[in-house]
């Protein structure tokens, strides 16, 4: 009988008892439990962190029957049951100072009702510390602590510094209680999207082993190519038939859309599990992970830090910087990486620096479309319609129409960004031509403040040069003097040379000249 796809189901027991696919990660789970005690794992949203926590819970409950025919069944000999404190911080909306106390109380009161509430009038961290010791003493077994989405309160407080600091301080003390209770703890794991570095949330819990960038556990969440082709062989064929593709073409399309994540240098490519499961469930390619929502604070961070979006295609970062986000107001790269919008593409061993980029087309196209209305003026307010119209004008060779549309993207540029106009122009142009690149061949070059563009369709080639407070004539002269169009002289396609001038006074495109 064909198995169902566990879309949105993150409970290990439900998956194993129901007729659902389960990709066997239990060899890594056993390795995790056998080789250490305190762990932290960062992965993007909908990447299987909650399922991992649920798997660990079932394992420490000694539920051997759930692991039948999985790797861990023969590796584990004892199958002992341990008391478990499972925190899920993903289930609440955090809006004020009381929110954090409410979620901690909700968990603490449940355990205090079972094991004793002698300390219930004390602070959350004192109650937590006491209940760990009490449970261990009463049961005769050390406690397993599983904390899912530990950073959810802080992520929701980004932009509100007072609230963020309050959440940070509360959780720092709360999580820190584990260190003082070490002799009563069997195992502890915290998961989240981001890592608020050791000088903040984890400063009192500095014995955590961070396995977010770790060869041993790089594949503990997500789907490797080997797993995809093994578990979903028949599904790949069916998906191909439904979409008029061969098996090989289907594999190539899945790889282009959903593969490409790396959480350590030289690791296997990892596919986004949420997108893969949705694709097979619906037998249709789509932008599934991206459509679950991009936090608006990411856009605010990009703007606030005056980030040049062109860097998204050639970003570099050290391992240390990727491990924390406490400098996100000036450097949004770590949170873009941890949130899954950028991933590791290469590694310079000598300088210990990672090169970063978009993992796949789903993320690249989705994120770029998301950026458009946040940077450019859209007359219709509909990014998909605006880009479709723009692409159609370019394909038709209707230069005046597509230049008028391009000019409209710069309309109503806020006066307050006048000091950063050049960066604003570069960012809008990057977004527009990046989106064009999904439907045409578009190349975007910047060097020493100079911007030029080349767009190729099946019938036309556009060579464009942009000036800021110069003239359109100067821009066109530069195209000719520097012979930007010469490489296309023997091409059968029609070549348009376009000189464009931006004006600081009008905060937009002032004039353009076209030469054929």
KEPABA-685467 format. One record per residue (C-alpha): residue in one letter; chain; x, y, z. Coordinates in Angstrom, 3 decimals. Layout:
N
[atom "a" "A" [X Y Z]]
...
END
This chain:
516
[atom "x" "A" [0.000 0.000 0.000]]
[atom "x" "A" [1.326 3.398 -0.961]]
[atom "x" "A" [2.355 5.505 2.023]]
[atom "x" "A" [1.014 8.967 2.791]]
[atom "x" "A" [3.160 12.076 2.970]]
[atom "x" "A" [3.509 13.537 6.497]]
[atom "x" "A" [3.034 17.156 5.417]]
[atom "x" "A" [3.037 19.270 8.582]]
[atom "x" "A" [3.052 16.159 10.829]]
[atom "x" "A" [5.925 16.384 13.291]]
[atom "x" "A" [4.986 13.650 15.752]]
[atom "x" "A" [7.173 10.559 15.393]]
[atom "x" "A" [4.638 8.186 16.961]]
[atom "x" "A" [1.839 9.359 14.682]]
[atom "x" "A" [4.050 8.926 11.619]]
[atom "x" "A" [5.167 5.441 12.647]]
[atom "x" "A" [1.706 4.213 13.610]]
[atom "x" "A" [0.045 5.795 10.593]]
[atom "x" "A" [0.707 4.919 6.983]]
[atom "x" "A" [3.312 7.655 6.481]]
[atom "x" "A" [6.737 7.880 4.927]]
[atom "x" "A" [9.561 8.112 7.459]]
[atom "x" "A" [13.142 8.701 6.338]]
[atom "x" "A" [15.285 6.761 8.760]]
[atom "x" "A" [17.517 9.171 10.700]]
[atom "x" "A" [17.760 6.914 13.744]]
[atom "x" "A" [21.385 5.892 13.182]]
[atom "x" "A" [22.281 9.569 13.647]]
[atom "x" "A" [19.916 9.821 16.629]]
[atom "x" "A" [21.729 6.907 18.287]]
[atom "x" "A" [25.097 8.497 17.499]]
[atom "x" "A" [23.878 11.764 19.014]]
[atom "x" "A" [22.741 10.121 22.250]]
[atom "x" "A" [25.790 7.877 22.571]]
[atom "x" "A" [28.450 10.530 21.946]]
[atom "x" "A" [27.345 13.470 24.094]]
[atom "x" "A" [24.916 14.950 26.564]]
[atom "x" "A" [24.090 18.618 25.795]]
[atom "x" "A" [23.309 19.710 22.241]]
[atom "x" "A" [22.113 22.688 20.241]]
[atom "x" "A" [20.895 22.476 16.626]]
[atom "x" "A" [19.948 25.361 14.347]]
[atom "x" "A" [17.989 24.686 11.154]]
[atom "x" "A" [15.522 26.721 9.026]]
[atom "x" "A" [11.789 26.527 9.706]]
[atom "x" "A" [9.922 23.424 8.494]]
[atom "x" "A" [13.157 21.481 8.224]]
[atom "x" "A" [12.376 18.609 10.610]]
[atom "x" "A" [13.606 19.951 13.964]]
[atom "x" "A" [10.328 19.188 15.744]]
[atom "x" "A" [10.248 15.670 14.298]]
[atom "x" "A" [13.807 15.131 15.560]]
[atom "x" "A" [12.765 16.231 19.066]]
[atom "x" "A" [9.719 13.930 18.877]]
[atom "x" "A" [11.931 11.029 17.760]]
[atom "x" "A" [14.255 11.593 20.707]]
[atom "x" "A" [11.238 11.704 23.030]]
[atom "x" "A" [9.956 8.341 21.786]]
[atom "x" "A" [13.437 6.861 22.106]]
[atom "x" "A" [13.871 8.024 25.712]]
[atom "x" "A" [10.365 6.759 26.510]]
[atom "x" "A" [11.717 3.321 25.609]]
[atom "x" "A" [9.094 2.783 22.882]]
[atom "x" "A" [11.020 0.110 21.039]]
[atom "x" "A" [7.974 -0.958 19.003]]
[atom "x" "A" [7.970 2.405 17.174]]
[atom "x" "A" [11.510 1.787 15.914]]
[atom "x" "A" [10.861 -1.601 14.328]]
[atom "x" "A" [12.902 -2.066 11.123]]
[atom "x" "A" [14.797 1.186 11.700]]
[atom "x" "A" [18.579 1.381 12.143]]
[atom "x" "A" [18.410 2.066 15.872]]
[atom "x" "A" [16.448 -1.131 16.565]]
[atom "x" "A" [19.619 -3.222 16.477]]
[atom "x" "A" [21.959 -0.534 17.809]]
[atom "x" "A" [20.135 0.037 21.109]]
[atom "x" "A" [20.158 -2.928 23.503]]
[atom "x" "A" [18.524 -1.585 26.684]]
[atom "x" "A" [15.517 0.609 25.703]]
[atom "x" "A" [15.203 2.221 29.134]]
[atom "x" "A" [12.500 4.752 29.957]]
[atom "x" "A" [13.530 8.159 31.309]]
[atom "x" "A" [11.436 11.046 32.669]]
[atom "x" "A" [11.178 13.737 29.981]]
[atom "x" "A" [10.665 17.494 30.203]]
[atom "x" "A" [9.570 18.544 26.729]]
[atom "x" "A" [9.189 22.267 26.072]]
[atom "x" "A" [7.587 23.433 22.827]]
[atom "x" "A" [7.916 27.191 22.523]]
[atom "x" "A" [6.464 27.234 19.014]]
[atom "x" "A" [2.822 27.149 20.088]]
[atom "x" "A" [2.394 30.686 21.410]]
[atom "x" "A" [2.341 34.233 20.089]]
[atom "x" "A" [4.748 36.377 22.123]]
[atom "x" "A" [3.476 39.941 22.363]]
[atom "x" "A" [4.463 41.301 25.786]]
[atom "x" "A" [6.510 40.592 28.904]]
[atom "x" "A" [3.807 38.338 30.327]]
[atom "x" "A" [3.922 36.022 27.299]]
[atom "x" "A" [7.188 34.377 28.250]]
[atom "x" "A" [6.103 33.777 31.850]]
[atom "x" "A" [2.821 32.262 30.630]]
[atom "x" "A" [4.467 29.632 28.425]]
[atom "x" "A" [7.033 28.682 31.095]]
[atom "x" "A" [4.310 28.478 33.760]]
[atom "x" "A" [2.186 26.321 31.488]]
[atom "x" "A" [4.946 23.702 31.371]]
[atom "x" "A" [6.179 24.053 34.948]]
[atom "x" "A" [2.719 23.785 36.516]]
[atom "x" "A" [2.056 20.532 34.651]]
[atom "x" "A" [5.180 18.933 36.106]]
[atom "x" "A" [4.720 20.496 39.546]]
[atom "x" "A" [1.246 18.977 39.728]]
[atom "x" "A" [2.789 15.563 39.196]]
[atom "x" "A" [5.986 15.796 41.219]]
[atom "x" "A" [5.400 18.534 43.829]]
[atom "x" "A" [5.025 22.300 43.804]]
[atom "x" "A" [7.041 23.365 46.848]]
[atom "x" "A" [8.872 26.070 44.859]]
[atom "x" "A" [5.991 27.382 42.749]]
[atom "x" "A" [6.254 30.918 44.201]]
[atom "x" "A" [9.914 31.199 43.154]]
[atom "x" "A" [11.348 32.431 39.844]]
[atom "x" "A" [10.936 30.218 36.734]]
[atom "x" "A" [14.607 29.189 36.763]]
[atom "x" "A" [14.448 28.175 40.452]]
[atom "x" "A" [11.293 26.146 39.830]]
[atom "x" "A" [12.906 24.511 36.788]]
[atom "x" "A" [16.047 23.638 38.737]]
[atom "x" "A" [14.004 22.203 41.604]]
[atom "x" "A" [11.709 20.119 39.406]]
[atom "x" "A" [14.694 18.549 37.589]]
[atom "x" "A" [16.223 17.470 40.893]]
[atom "x" "A" [12.857 16.334 42.323]]
[atom "x" "A" [11.967 14.210 39.292]]
[atom "x" "A" [15.346 12.525 39.269]]
[atom "x" "A" [15.105 11.789 42.988]]
[atom "x" "A" [11.528 10.487 42.828]]
[atom "x" "A" [11.952 8.316 39.721]]
[atom "x" "A" [15.523 7.182 40.295]]
[atom "x" "A" [16.346 8.107 36.701]]
[atom "x" "A" [18.039 11.222 35.361]]
[atom "x" "A" [15.913 13.654 33.366]]
[atom "x" "A" [15.831 14.193 29.592]]
[atom "x" "A" [15.212 17.820 28.575]]
[atom "x" "A" [13.982 18.591 25.056]]
[atom "x" "A" [13.384 22.226 24.084]]
[atom "x" "A" [11.882 22.824 20.639]]
[atom "x" "A" [12.154 26.275 18.983]]
[atom "x" "A" [13.937 27.768 21.998]]
[atom "x" "A" [14.308 31.121 20.177]]
[atom "x" "A" [10.687 31.666 19.084]]
[atom "x" "A" [9.984 34.383 21.720]]
[atom "x" "A" [13.089 36.351 20.768]]
[atom "x" "A" [12.463 36.085 17.039]]
[atom "x" "A" [8.989 37.537 17.520]]
[atom "x" "A" [10.456 40.391 19.584]]
[atom "x" "A" [12.991 41.514 16.954]]
[atom "x" "A" [12.457 45.228 16.414]]
[atom "x" "A" [11.403 45.777 20.022]]
[atom "x" "A" [14.735 46.010 21.848]]
[atom "x" "A" [13.267 46.261 25.359]]
[atom "x" "A" [11.080 43.197 24.895]]
[atom "x" "A" [13.908 41.305 23.191]]
[atom "x" "A" [16.234 41.993 26.125]]
[atom "x" "A" [13.556 40.945 28.601]]
[atom "x" "A" [12.976 37.632 26.790]]
[atom "x" "A" [16.705 37.108 26.414]]
[atom "x" "A" [17.408 37.659 30.117]]
[atom "x" "A" [14.501 35.468 31.241]]
[atom "x" "A" [15.476 32.580 28.972]]
[atom "x" "A" [19.179 32.964 29.733]]
[atom "x" "A" [18.499 32.347 33.431]]
[atom "x" "A" [15.944 29.626 32.709]]
[atom "x" "A" [18.112 27.604 30.321]]
[atom "x" "A" [21.139 28.234 32.543]]
[atom "x" "A" [19.459 26.275 35.349]]
[atom "x" "A" [20.352 23.094 33.485]]
[atom "x" "A" [24.071 23.571 34.094]]
[atom "x" "A" [23.642 23.609 37.872]]
[atom "x" "A" [21.530 20.431 37.623]]
[atom "x" "A" [24.045 18.499 35.556]]
[atom "x" "A" [24.135 15.436 37.843]]
[atom "x" "A" [20.358 15.003 37.485]]
[atom "x" "A" [20.288 15.241 33.679]]
[atom "x" "A" [20.632 12.324 31.258]]
[atom "x" "A" [20.415 14.281 28.001]]
[atom "x" "A" [19.413 17.764 26.817]]
[atom "x" "A" [18.757 19.192 23.383]]
[atom "x" "A" [17.665 22.640 22.242]]
[atom "x" "A" [16.623 23.421 18.671]]
[atom "x" "A" [15.825 26.692 16.956]]
[atom "x" "A" [16.183 28.679 13.770]]
[atom "x" "A" [18.823 31.092 14.995]]
[atom "x" "A" [21.590 31.190 17.520]]
[atom "x" "A" [21.637 34.102 19.916]]
[atom "x" "A" [25.312 33.735 20.738]]
[atom "x" "A" [27.013 32.430 23.850]]
[atom "x" "A" [27.506 35.920 25.284]]
[atom "x" "A" [23.753 36.256 25.620]]
[atom "x" "A" [21.178 33.460 25.903]]
[atom "x" "A" [23.662 30.637 26.259]]
[atom "x" "A" [26.233 32.359 28.475]]
[atom "x" "A" [24.962 30.453 31.534]]
[atom "x" "A" [24.687 27.231 29.549]]
[atom "x" "A" [28.112 27.202 27.921]]
[atom "x" "A" [28.451 23.419 27.932]]
[atom "x" "A" [26.151 22.988 24.915]]
[atom "x" "A" [27.693 21.301 21.890]]
[atom "x" "A" [26.578 23.196 18.799]]
[atom "x" "A" [26.041 20.659 15.999]]
[atom "x" "A" [24.566 23.175 13.543]]
[atom "x" "A" [27.777 23.135 11.479]]
[atom "x" "A" [29.061 19.639 12.202]]
[atom "x" "A" [30.075 16.942 9.692]]
[atom "x" "A" [28.700 14.162 11.862]]
[atom "x" "A" [25.142 15.487 11.966]]
[atom "x" "A" [24.867 17.603 8.810]]
[atom "x" "A" [22.140 15.270 7.448]]
[atom "x" "A" [20.142 14.772 10.652]]
[atom "x" "A" [17.363 16.983 9.233]]
[atom "x" "A" [16.360 17.315 5.596]]
[atom "x" "A" [16.533 14.803 2.733]]
[atom "x" "A" [19.734 13.807 0.958]]
[atom "x" "A" [19.733 12.945 -2.725]]
[atom "x" "A" [20.409 9.287 -1.900]]
[atom "x" "A" [17.409 9.254 0.472]]
[atom "x" "A" [15.194 10.993 -2.097]]
[atom "x" "A" [15.961 8.461 -4.816]]
[atom "x" "A" [15.667 5.500 -2.423]]
[atom "x" "A" [12.448 6.334 -0.545]]
[atom "x" "A" [10.583 8.134 -3.335]]
[atom "x" "A" [11.577 6.193 -6.440]]
[atom "x" "A" [7.999 5.423 -7.517]]
[atom "x" "A" [6.810 8.898 -6.523]]
[atom "x" "A" [9.432 10.510 -8.768]]
[atom "x" "A" [8.172 8.488 -11.722]]
[atom "x" "A" [4.541 9.370 -10.969]]
[atom "x" "A" [5.412 13.054 -10.575]]
[atom "x" "A" [7.137 12.948 -13.955]]
[atom "x" "A" [4.147 11.363 -15.670]]
[atom "x" "A" [1.759 13.918 -14.162]]
[atom "x" "A" [3.952 16.779 -15.423]]
[atom "x" "A" [5.024 15.411 -18.802]]
[atom "x" "A" [8.612 14.757 -17.776]]
[atom "x" "A" [10.913 11.767 -17.950]]
[atom "x" "A" [12.254 10.285 -14.717]]
[atom "x" "A" [15.612 11.979 -15.283]]
[atom "x" "A" [13.996 15.346 -16.101]]
[atom "x" "A" [11.926 15.056 -12.915]]
[atom "x" "A" [15.042 14.469 -10.834]]
[atom "x" "A" [16.746 17.468 -12.444]]
[atom "x" "A" [13.717 19.684 -11.746]]
[atom "x" "A" [13.472 18.558 -8.100]]
[atom "x" "A" [17.170 19.260 -7.662]]
[atom "x" "A" [16.978 22.725 -9.237]]
[atom "x" "A" [13.936 23.745 -7.197]]
[atom "x" "A" [14.486 22.205 -3.755]]
[atom "x" "A" [18.067 20.937 -3.362]]
[atom "x" "A" [21.255 22.813 -2.560]]
[atom "x" "A" [21.318 23.210 1.226]]
[atom "x" "A" [24.684 22.680 2.922]]
[atom "x" "A" [25.137 22.996 6.664]]
[atom "x" "A" [28.852 22.268 6.647]]
[atom "x" "A" [31.605 22.512 4.048]]
[atom "x" "A" [31.865 19.570 1.629]]
[atom "x" "A" [28.598 18.021 2.865]]
[atom "x" "A" [25.953 16.187 0.860]]
[atom "x" "A" [23.386 18.337 -0.899]]
[atom "x" "A" [20.225 18.449 1.192]]
[atom "x" "A" [16.698 18.889 -0.174]]
[atom "x" "A" [14.067 20.911 1.657]]
[atom "x" "A" [11.814 18.222 3.223]]
[atom "x" "A" [8.701 20.425 3.420]]
[atom "x" "A" [8.826 21.283 -0.288]]
[atom "x" "A" [9.579 17.699 -1.317]]
[atom "x" "A" [6.671 16.235 0.678]]
[atom "x" "A" [4.250 18.878 -0.626]]
[atom "x" "A" [5.390 18.304 -4.209]]
[atom "x" "A" [4.714 14.565 -3.990]]
[atom "x" "A" [1.464 15.007 -2.058]]
[atom "x" "A" [0.072 17.347 -4.739]]
[atom "x" "A" [2.057 15.840 -7.628]]
[atom "x" "A" [2.827 19.388 -8.675]]
[atom "x" "A" [5.911 21.596 -8.490]]
[atom "x" "A" [5.386 24.717 -6.369]]
[atom "x" "A" [6.948 27.257 -4.035]]
[atom "x" "A" [5.834 25.427 -0.899]]
[atom "x" "A" [8.434 26.278 1.752]]
[atom "x" "A" [8.678 29.897 0.720]]
[atom "x" "A" [4.920 30.383 0.804]]
[atom "x" "A" [4.797 29.430 4.508]]
[atom "x" "A" [5.929 33.004 5.134]]
[atom "x" "A" [9.027 35.182 5.181]]
[atom "x" "A" [9.414 37.311 8.311]]
[atom "x" "A" [9.141 41.012 7.500]]
[atom "x" "A" [11.883 41.811 10.025]]
[atom "x" "A" [14.404 40.376 7.526]]
[atom "x" "A" [13.558 43.156 5.081]]
[atom "x" "A" [13.852 45.754 7.836]]
[atom "x" "A" [17.275 44.375 8.772]]
[atom "x" "A" [18.447 44.521 5.153]]
[atom "x" "A" [17.323 48.131 4.860]]
[atom "x" "A" [18.534 49.197 8.277]]
[atom "x" "A" [22.024 47.796 7.672]]
[atom "x" "A" [22.158 49.459 4.212]]
[atom "x" "A" [22.821 46.062 2.682]]
[atom "x" "A" [23.745 45.963 -1.013]]
[atom "x" "A" [21.525 43.179 -2.380]]
[atom "x" "A" [24.062 42.380 -5.089]]
[atom "x" "A" [26.109 40.767 -2.312]]
[atom "x" "A" [23.472 38.028 -2.010]]
[atom "x" "A" [25.077 36.366 -5.035]]
[atom "x" "A" [28.644 36.516 -3.702]]
[atom "x" "A" [28.432 36.723 0.107]]
[atom "x" "A" [31.274 35.561 2.366]]
[atom "x" "A" [31.219 34.758 6.084]]
[atom "x" "A" [33.378 33.165 8.767]]
[atom "x" "A" [32.190 30.186 10.806]]
[atom "x" "A" [32.136 32.371 13.934]]
[atom "x" "A" [29.870 34.961 12.336]]
[atom "x" "A" [27.437 32.300 11.080]]
[atom "x" "A" [27.093 30.956 14.618]]
[atom "x" "A" [25.370 34.013 16.094]]
[atom "x" "A" [23.025 36.833 15.139]]
[atom "x" "A" [23.729 39.371 17.848]]
[atom "x" "A" [25.175 41.809 15.275]]
[atom "x" "A" [22.180 41.438 12.952]]
[atom "x" "A" [21.391 45.179 12.951]]
[atom "x" "A" [24.679 45.838 11.170]]
[atom "x" "A" [25.169 42.432 9.522]]
[atom "x" "A" [22.047 40.521 8.419]]
[atom "x" "A" [24.017 37.707 6.747]]
[atom "x" "A" [24.043 35.227 9.682]]
[atom "x" "A" [20.265 35.398 10.122]]
[atom "x" "A" [19.749 35.038 6.349]]
[atom "x" "A" [21.879 31.889 6.523]]
[atom "x" "A" [20.267 30.461 9.644]]
[atom "x" "A" [16.766 31.182 8.314]]
[atom "x" "A" [17.504 29.228 5.125]]
[atom "x" "A" [17.654 32.045 2.547]]
[atom "x" "A" [21.393 31.628 2.058]]
[atom "x" "A" [23.433 28.445 2.385]]
[atom "x" "A" [27.053 27.319 2.202]]
[atom "x" "A" [28.297 27.124 -1.390]]
[atom "x" "A" [32.042 26.811 -0.861]]
[atom "x" "A" [34.824 27.015 1.699]]
[atom "x" "A" [38.266 28.647 1.738]]
[atom "x" "A" [40.304 26.398 4.002]]
[atom "x" "A" [43.242 28.807 4.278]]
[atom "x" "A" [41.162 31.726 5.544]]
[atom "x" "A" [38.377 29.590 7.064]]
[atom "x" "A" [35.719 31.558 5.201]]
[atom "x" "A" [32.488 30.264 3.660]]
[atom "x" "A" [31.045 31.520 0.404]]
[atom "x" "A" [27.251 31.751 0.576]]
[atom "x" "A" [24.446 31.881 -1.927]]
[atom "x" "A" [20.813 30.989 -2.531]]
[atom "x" "A" [20.284 27.228 -2.056]]
[atom "x" "A" [17.894 26.704 -4.969]]
[atom "x" "A" [15.456 28.305 -7.384]]
[atom "x" "A" [12.492 28.127 -4.991]]
[atom "x" "A" [14.303 30.319 -2.469]]
[atom "x" "A" [16.063 32.552 -4.999]]
[atom "x" "A" [12.938 33.397 -6.973]]
[atom "x" "A" [10.630 33.538 -3.957]]
[atom "x" "A" [12.917 35.810 -1.949]]
[atom "x" "A" [13.575 38.122 -4.893]]
[atom "x" "A" [9.830 38.445 -5.567]]
[atom "x" "A" [9.316 39.148 -1.875]]
[atom "x" "A" [11.925 41.920 -2.013]]
[atom "x" "A" [10.345 43.728 -4.986]]
[atom "x" "A" [7.337 45.437 -3.307]]
[atom "x" "A" [9.512 46.252 -0.294]]
[atom "x" "A" [12.020 48.207 -2.372]]
[atom "x" "A" [10.247 49.286 -5.555]]
[atom "x" "A" [7.026 51.167 -6.264]]
[atom "x" "A" [4.403 48.890 -7.838]]
[atom "x" "A" [1.514 50.669 -9.503]]
[atom "x" "A" [-0.758 47.632 -9.261]]
[atom "x" "A" [0.650 46.364 -5.960]]
[atom "x" "A" [0.941 42.922 -7.593]]
[atom "x" "A" [4.575 41.779 -8.012]]
[atom "x" "A" [3.703 38.807 -10.237]]
[atom "x" "A" [1.675 40.969 -12.649]]
[atom "x" "A" [4.345 43.682 -12.778]]
[atom "x" "A" [7.126 41.225 -13.553]]
[atom "x" "A" [5.003 39.367 -16.127]]
[atom "x" "A" [4.228 42.632 -17.937]]
[atom "x" "A" [7.877 43.707 -17.770]]
[atom "x" "A" [9.070 40.362 -19.201]]
[atom "x" "A" [6.513 40.488 -22.011]]
[atom "x" "A" [7.669 43.990 -23.020]]
[atom "x" "A" [11.298 42.836 -23.047]]
[atom "x" "A" [10.471 39.759 -25.131]]
[atom "x" "A" [8.502 41.871 -27.635]]
[atom "x" "A" [11.337 44.369 -28.062]]
[atom "x" "A" [9.055 47.172 -26.847]]
[atom "x" "A" [11.797 49.347 -25.345]]
[atom "x" "A" [9.601 52.352 -24.543]]
[atom "x" "A" [7.060 50.263 -22.644]]
[atom "x" "A" [9.569 48.377 -20.553]]
[atom "x" "A" [11.577 51.546 -19.805]]
[atom "x" "A" [8.390 53.322 -18.675]]
[atom "x" "A" [7.652 50.343 -16.438]]
[atom "x" "A" [11.212 50.420 -15.099]]
[atom "x" "A" [10.845 54.144 -14.427]]
[atom "x" "A" [7.637 53.470 -12.479]]
[atom "x" "A" [9.541 51.163 -10.096]]
[atom "x" "A" [11.471 54.217 -8.887]]
[atom "x" "A" [8.417 56.470 -8.480]]
[atom "x" "A" [7.662 57.762 -4.982]]
[atom "x" "A" [11.167 57.037 -3.697]]
[atom "x" "A" [11.008 58.237 -0.069]]
[atom "x" "A" [12.769 61.531 0.559]]
[atom "x" "A" [14.443 60.162 3.699]]
[atom "x" "A" [16.613 57.788 1.656]]
[atom "x" "A" [17.982 60.609 -0.504]]
[atom "x" "A" [21.399 60.191 1.115]]
[atom "x" "A" [21.480 56.550 0.014]]
[atom "x" "A" [19.978 57.012 -3.438]]
[atom "x" "A" [22.750 55.216 -5.295]]
[atom "x" "A" [22.391 52.136 -3.085]]
[atom "x" "A" [18.600 52.304 -3.485]]
[atom "x" "A" [18.911 52.427 -7.286]]
[atom "x" "A" [21.361 49.533 -7.273]]
[atom "x" "A" [19.081 47.451 -5.035]]
[atom "x" "A" [15.961 48.029 -7.129]]
[atom "x" "A" [17.862 47.317 -10.347]]
[atom "x" "A" [19.307 44.149 -8.836]]
[atom "x" "A" [15.835 42.890 -7.856]]
[atom "x" "A" [14.257 43.734 -11.214]]
[atom "x" "A" [16.985 42.208 -13.317]]
[atom "x" "A" [17.352 39.212 -11.027]]
[atom "x" "A" [13.658 38.501 -11.596]]
[atom "x" "A" [14.108 39.072 -15.339]]
[atom "x" "A" [16.856 36.458 -15.220]]
[atom "x" "A" [14.336 33.739 -14.400]]
[atom "x" "A" [12.664 34.339 -17.780]]
[atom "x" "A" [15.531 35.703 -19.911]]
[atom "x" "A" [19.330 35.753 -19.794]]
[atom "x" "A" [20.087 38.774 -17.641]]
[atom "x" "A" [23.546 39.790 -16.467]]
[atom "x" "A" [24.119 42.512 -13.924]]
[atom "x" "A" [27.562 44.011 -13.367]]
[atom "x" "A" [28.790 46.580 -10.874]]
[atom "x" "A" [32.298 47.985 -10.628]]
[atom "x" "A" [33.453 51.155 -8.887]]
[atom "x" "A" [29.985 52.630 -8.836]]
[atom "x" "A" [29.361 51.773 -12.502]]
[atom "x" "A" [26.311 49.701 -13.340]]
[atom "x" "A" [25.654 47.989 -16.639]]
[atom "x" "A" [23.134 45.403 -17.697]]
[atom "x" "A" [22.876 42.908 -20.505]]
[atom "x" "A" [19.547 41.170 -21.236]]
[atom "x" "A" [19.154 38.502 -23.894]]
[atom "x" "A" [15.932 37.033 -25.252]]
[atom "x" "A" [15.406 34.747 -28.240]]
[atom "x" "A" [15.131 37.818 -30.535]]
[atom "x" "A" [16.757 40.764 -28.771]]
[atom "x" "A" [19.828 41.837 -26.822]]
[atom "x" "A" [19.708 44.912 -24.583]]
[atom "x" "A" [22.962 46.568 -23.506]]
[atom "x" "A" [22.260 49.162 -20.804]]
[atom "x" "A" [24.362 51.689 -18.924]]
[atom "x" "A" [23.167 53.761 -15.949]]
[atom "x" "A" [24.398 57.119 -14.693]]
[atom "x" "A" [23.590 59.001 -11.498]]
[atom "x" "A" [23.290 62.775 -11.974]]
[atom "x" "A" [25.022 62.538 -15.333]]
[atom "x" "A" [23.177 62.400 -18.618]]
[atom "x" "A" [21.595 59.679 -20.707]]
[atom "x" "A" [23.856 60.866 -23.542]]
[atom "x" "A" [26.950 60.203 -21.402]]
[atom "x" "A" [25.686 56.731 -20.583]]
[atom "x" "A" [25.138 55.915 -24.266]]
[atom "x" "A" [28.550 57.352 -25.176]]
[atom "x" "A" [30.146 55.052 -22.588]]
[atom "x" "A" [28.458 52.016 -24.161]]
[atom "x" "A" [29.940 52.981 -27.528]]
[atom "x" "A" [33.359 54.145 -26.316]]
[atom "x" "A" [33.907 51.047 -24.194]]
[atom "x" "A" [32.432 48.855 -26.932]]
[atom "x" "A" [30.040 47.035 -24.599]]
[atom "x" "A" [27.972 45.858 -27.590]]
[atom "x" "A" [30.894 44.520 -29.667]]
[atom "x" "A" [30.660 40.926 -28.295]]
[atom "x" "A" [27.173 40.713 -29.842]]
[atom "x" "A" [28.053 42.159 -33.280]]
[atom "x" "A" [27.910 38.767 -34.998]]
[atom "x" "A" [24.737 37.686 -33.214]]
[atom "x" "A" [21.635 37.455 -35.377]]
[atom "x" "A" [19.542 39.040 -32.638]]
[atom "x" "A" [18.653 42.723 -32.748]]
[atom "x" "A" [20.799 44.793 -30.355]]
[atom "x" "A" [19.460 47.793 -28.418]]
[atom "x" "A" [21.903 50.134 -26.672]]
[atom "x" "A" [20.209 52.096 -23.894]]
[atom "x" "A" [21.727 54.964 -21.890]]
[atom "x" "A" [19.840 55.829 -18.680]]
[atom "x" "A" [20.275 58.680 -16.210]]
[atom "x" "A" [19.031 58.791 -12.615]]
[atom "x" "A" [18.426 62.155 -11.020]]
[atom "x" "A" [18.906 62.846 -7.318]]
[atom "x" "A" [16.597 65.839 -7.619]]
[atom "x" "A" [13.642 63.816 -8.911]]
[atom "x" "A" [14.724 60.624 -7.120]]
[atom "x" "A" [14.113 58.486 -10.179]]
[atom "x" "A" [14.890 57.890 -13.856]]
[atom "x" "A" [15.179 61.296 -15.532]]
[atom "x" "A" [15.825 60.256 -19.137]]
[atom "x" "A" [16.825 57.394 -21.399]]
[atom "x" "A" [18.140 57.229 -24.979]]
[atom "x" "A" [17.906 54.177 -27.234]]
[atom "x" "A" [20.223 53.402 -30.150]]
[atom "x" "A" [19.788 50.395 -32.417]]
END
